[in-house]
Structures are given as C-alpha cells and as structure tokens.
C-alpha cells in the first residue's frame, strides 16, 4: 500500500491498519481515513460507471461535492467515499449506474 509517510509542511498520523473488502477482495487501509484514500493506496482508480454512458469515474474533488466517488458501502448506494471514514470490516462495492439498495427477503415485504 503506497502512502505518504512524511511531508515537509503537513503533520499527520495514520489510524490503526484494518481490513475491509472491495468487490469481494480483501484489502487494508487505515481506520478513520477516507475510504477513497484506502482504495487509491490499493491501486483502485475506478469507483463507479455513469448511468447512461457507462463512463468510468474515480477520485475527483476529494471534498464531497461531486458524485465521482459514489460507491456502495455496506449495502448503501451513493456513499461519497472521499469523505466517509474507513472502518474495520466494511464491504465496499463498485457502483453501477444510479445504485440500488439491496434488500433481504425479510426487508422486501
């Protein structure tokens, strides 16, 4: 995982290293850091595809103002991964189109 460990101007520290899954693959990142940071550090550049033209989208504004980083996180679509903190055991998935909520059979009633 490629991360900045020192900077000439900024001071920062990483949280605890935790595991999460992305599209069924195990990855790791630092708890509390944005999900997008962990994905980027693991080499992921495409987070979703647009609904109509199916164009790839990834990290863009990094401040939660656009929709480029929308992903499905723990079954919830349209999560802005650039501002959502990573937690141990999260399930992150590539979002296709507008995204949809996945209901269990009990919830669908």
C-alpha positions as CSV (number, residue, x, y, z in Angstrom):
1,X,0.0,0.0,0.0
2,X,1.6,3.3,-1.1
3,X,1.1,6.1,1.3
4,X,2.8,9.4,2.2
5,X,4.6,8.9,5.4
6,X,6.2,12.3,5.8
7,X,5.5,15.8,4.3
8,X,7.6,18.9,4.5
9,X,4.7,21.1,5.6
10,X,1.9,19.0,6.9
11,X,1.8,16.8,10.0
12,X,-0.4,13.8,10.2
13,X,-0.7,10.3,11.6
14,X,-2.4,7.1,10.4
15,X,-5.0,5.2,12.4
16,X,-4.9,1.5,13.1
17,X,-4.4,-0.7,10.0
18,X,-7.7,-2.5,9.3
19,X,-9.1,-5.0,6.7
20,X,-12.1,-4.3,4.5
21,X,-13.4,-5.9,1.3
22,X,-13.7,-4.4,-2.1
23,X,-15.8,-6.3,-4.6
24,X,-15.1,-9.4,-2.7
25,X,-11.4,-8.9,-2.4
26,X,-9.7,-8.3,0.9
27,X,-7.8,-5.0,1.2
28,X,-6.4,-3.0,4.1
29,X,-6.3,0.7,5.0
30,X,-6.1,2.9,8.0
31,X,-9.2,3.3,10.2
32,X,-10.6,6.8,10.0
33,X,-9.0,7.7,6.7
34,X,-11.4,8.3,3.8
35,X,-12.4,5.1,2.1
36,X,-11.2,6.6,-1.2
37,X,-7.7,7.0,0.2
38,X,-7.6,3.3,1.1
39,X,-8.8,2.3,-2.3
40,X,-6.4,4.6,-4.1
41,X,-3.5,3.3,-2.0
42,X,-4.5,-0.2,-3.0
43,X,-4.3,0.7,-6.7
44,X,-8.0,1.2,-7.4
45,X,-8.8,4.1,-9.8
46,X,-12.4,3.4,-11.0
47,X,-15.1,3.7,-8.4
48,X,-18.3,3.7,-10.5
49,X,-19.7,4.0,-14.0
50,X,-22.1,6.6,-15.1
51,X,-25.7,5.5,-15.6
52,X,-26.2,6.5,-19.2
53,X,-22.8,6.4,-20.9
54,X,-21.1,3.9,-18.6
55,X,-18.1,6.2,-18.3
56,X,-15.6,5.5,-15.6
57,X,-15.4,7.8,-12.6
58,X,-12.9,7.9,-9.7
59,X,-11.3,10.3,-7.3
60,X,-12.1,13.9,-8.4
61,X,-12.9,16.7,-6.0
62,X,-11.9,14.8,-2.8
63,X,-14.2,17.1,-0.6
64,X,-17.6,15.5,-1.0
65,X,-19.0,18.0,-3.5
66,X,-19.2,15.8,-6.7
67,X,-20.6,12.3,-7.4
68,X,-17.5,10.8,-8.9
69,X,-16.6,8.7,-5.8
70,X,-20.1,7.3,-5.2
71,X,-19.8,3.6,-4.2
72,X,-22.0,1.0,-2.4
73,X,-20.8,0.8,1.2
74,X,-22.3,-1.9,3.4
75,X,-25.2,-2.2,1.0
76,X,-25.9,1.5,0.9
77,X,-25.5,3.1,-2.6
78,X,-24.3,6.7,-3.4
79,X,-21.8,6.9,-0.5
80,X,-19.3,9.6,-1.0
81,X,-16.1,7.6,-0.3
82,X,-13.8,10.7,-0.4
83,X,-15.3,11.9,2.9
84,X,-16.6,8.7,4.5
85,X,-14.2,7.2,7.1
86,X,-13.0,3.7,6.7
87,X,-14.0,1.2,9.4
88,X,-12.8,-2.4,10.1
89,X,-14.8,-5.0,8.1
90,X,-16.6,-2.6,5.7
91,X,-17.9,-4.0,2.5
92,X,-17.2,-1.6,-0.4
93,X,-18.5,-2.3,-3.9
94,X,-18.2,-0.7,-7.3
95,X,-21.4,1.2,-8.0
96,X,-23.2,0.6,-11.3
97,X,-25.4,3.3,-12.6
98,X,-27.6,5.1,-10.0
99,X,-27.1,2.3,-7.5
100,X,-29.8,0.4,-5.7
101,X,-30.5,-0.7,-2.2
102,X,-30.1,-4.4,-1.8
103,X,-32.9,-5.7,0.5
104,X,-33.0,-9.1,2.2
105,X,-36.2,-11.2,1.6
106,X,-37.4,-10.1,5.0
107,X,-36.9,-6.4,4.3
108,X,-38.6,-6.6,0.9
109,X,-42.0,-7.5,2.4
